[in-house]
Amino acid sequence: MDSHVLVIADVSCSPENAVEFGQVLHEFAAACREEPGCLSYDVFRSEDSPERYVSIEKYVDSAAFAAHRDSDHFREIGLARLMSLATARDVRLYGQPSEIPPAAG
């Protein structure tokens, strides 16, 4: 069985675009939450650097994440609008290990 996919994206924009970036990011998150394979999509804004946002996304499996990346809203909102405003990004993918190894000791 395929495991859930967790995505943590840490994205920044220029300070003058912080409000617009946040609005577009929330629009994108709402569209993603409508995907059948999306379990959750939460957006957070840094309290210290208002131009920095983190999104935490969870998909039922790798096929659902692939469908997310192939969606119209990914291309039209994520790539075209969000990435045009982004100045830095760090996106990390995580899966659930099929077996957790015992602690060393």
Backbone hydrogen bonds, N-H to C=O, Kabsch-Sander energy under -0.5 kcal/mol:
donor,donor_aa,acceptor,acceptor_aa,energy
5,V,59,Y,-2.1
6,L,94,Y,-3.1
7,V,57,E,-2.7
8,I,92,R,-2.5
9,A,7,V,-0.5
9,A,55,S,-2.6
10,D,8,I,-0.5
10,D,90,D,-2.7
11,V,9,A,-0.6
11,V,53,Y,-2.9
12,S,88,A,-2.8
13,C,51,E,-1.8
14,S,85,L,-0.7
17,N,14,S,-2.0
18,A,15,P,-1.2
21,F,17,N,-3.1
22,G,18,A,-2.1
23,Q,19,V,-2.2
24,V,20,E,-2.5
25,L,21,F,-2.8
26,H,22,G,-2.3
27,E,23,Q,-1.9
28,F,24,V,-2.6
29,A,25,L,-2.7
30,A,26,H,-2.1
31,A,27,E,-1.9
32,C,28,F,-2.5
33,R,29,A,-2.3
34,E,30,A,-0.6
34,E,31,A,-0.8
35,E,32,C,-1.8
38,C,35,E,-1.4
39,L,37,G,-0.6
39,L,58,K,-2.9
40,S,58,K,-1.6
42,D,56,I,-2.6
44,F,54,V,-2.8
46,S,52,R,-2.8
52,R,49,S,-2.5
53,Y,11,V,-3.2
54,V,44,F,-2.6
55,S,9,A,-2.5
56,I,42,D,-2.5
57,E,7,V,-2.8
57,E,55,S,-0.5
58,K,40,S,-2.6
59,Y,5,V,-2.7
60,V,37,G,-2.5
65,F,61,D,-1.8
66,A,62,S,-2.3
67,A,63,A,-2.2
68,H,64,A,-2.1
69,R,65,F,-2.1
70,D,66,A,-0.9
71,S,68,H,-1.4
75,R,71,S,-1.7
76,E,72,D,-3.4
77,I,73,H,-2.2
78,G,73,H,-1.9
79,L,74,F,-2.8
80,A,75,R,-2.0
81,R,77,I,-0.8
82,L,77,I,-2.8
83,M,78,G,-1.8
85,L,81,R,-0.7
85,L,82,L,-1.4
86,A,82,L,-1.4
87,T,12,S,-3.1
88,A,12,S,-1.5
90,D,10,D,-2.1
92,R,8,I,-2.4
92,R,90,D,-0.5
94,Y,6,L,-2.7
96,Q,4,H,-0.9
